[in-house]
Amino acid sequence: MTPYQYCANSPWDENRNPYNWRLLAKAKESDQWTTIATVTNDDRLPGGYDRPSPLKYQDRVEYPLDVTGKTWQYFRLGILNTRNSLIPNYVGWLELAEFDFGKN
C-alpha cells in the first residue's frame, strides 16, 4: 500500500494516550525499517467522555506522514511513551482504540 496519512483514536482517559511515537515501514521482510512518521509531545488525541466537541473520545485524528509516495508492506508502530509517563506513580497504561490509513 502507498499511504499518505494515518488516523488514530484513543478512548477514555487521555493520560493513557500515546505521547511520543514513531511509525516505521518496510517494503520487503528483508528490508531495514524506515521511519515514515514521528510524533513528539502529541496533544491532538482526545480522550474521555467529558471532552468538549470537537475533541470527543470517538473522534479520529489525522496525522501526516514524513515519507510519502512509497509503497510499503510491513508497518510497525513504536510508542516511546504515553502521557501518563509524565505523571509520577502513573505509568504503564496505554489505550489506543483505532489506527488505520483511511480518511477521517
N, C-alpha and C positions, 0 to 999 in steps of 0.2 A: 504494500500500500504506500501511497505518497501523501502523508499528512501535511497540513499547513497550520493546524492549530490542534489543541486538545481542550476538553472540558472536564471539570471536576465539580463534585458536590460533597459536602460534608454535613452530616446531621448533628442535632443535639448540641453538645457543649463545644463552643468554639475553641476552648482551651485544648481540645484534643485534635484540632486541625493540624495538618502538615504546615510547617512554618518555613522550612528551607528544604528544597529538594532538587534533584536532577532527573531528567528523563533521558535515557540512553537508548540507542538503537543500533542494529547492525543488519546488513542485507543477507549475509550467509552465516551459518552457525560457526564457521571457522574464522570469521572476521573479528576484529577487535571492536569493543563497544565505543560508540561515538556519542558524546553529549550533544543532544539536539535541543535541549531547553534547560535553563537553570532559573530557579525562583529563590529569591532571598528575602527574608522578613515579610512574608506574604500576609496581607491584611484584607485580601479580597474574598476568601472563602467564608461564607456566612455560617452561622450555627445557632441553634436554639429557636424554640417557638416564639420567644419574646422579641426577636429581632424585628425591627420595623421593615416594611416593604420599602425598597425592592430587595432587601437582603434577608429574606426568609430562608429557613433551613432547606427548603426544597429547591431553591434557585441554583442553577448551574452557572459556573463562571467559566468564560472562555479565556484561554491563555495562548499567546502566540508561540511559535517555535523559533528558536535561534537559527536553525538549519532547515531550510525548506527546499522543495523541488527534487528531493532524492527519494528513492523507493527503498523501503525497509521491510524486513520480515519479522524480526525479533525486537522486542521492546522490554525495557527494564525501568521501573520507577524506583529511584533511590531516595527515600525520605531520610534526610540527615537529622532533623529533629522536628518536634511539634511545638506548638505554642506553650504547652504545659511544661516544657523543659525550662522555661523562664521563671516558673513558679516554684519556690522551694518546697520540697517534700511532695511534689505532684508530678511525677514523671512516669513514663512507661505506657501511657494511654494514647491510642491513635484511633481516629474514626475517619473513614473515607467511604462515602456511600456509593459514589459513581465515579468512573473515569473512562472517557471514551474520546474518539477522534471526530465525533459528529459536531454538527452545528447546534447552537443553543436555540 
